[in-house]
């Protein structure tokens, strides 16, 4: 798995992306995935289950929302990815 290098305030941090399997083994839905890619503002590429929806959040993020498991399901799982710019003002 590739490493990601990120430079913050003169320090470089290297992280290894982690892969999670969010598929429900009891589900009868297809295990196919779609790819969301946003290079302009977020610089990310994410695969998500094809039965989930995605919503842009004012150019600073994206939210992936699961479908209801039953007609009575009032809690939908969500995954939010957001970019925040920290402004540092010297004293």
Buried (B, 14 or more C-beta within 10 A) or exposed (E): EEEEEEEEEEEEEEEEEEEEEEEEEEEEEEEEBEEBEBEEEBEEEBEBBEBBEBEEEEEEBBBBBBEEEEEEEEEEBEBEBEBEEEEEEEE
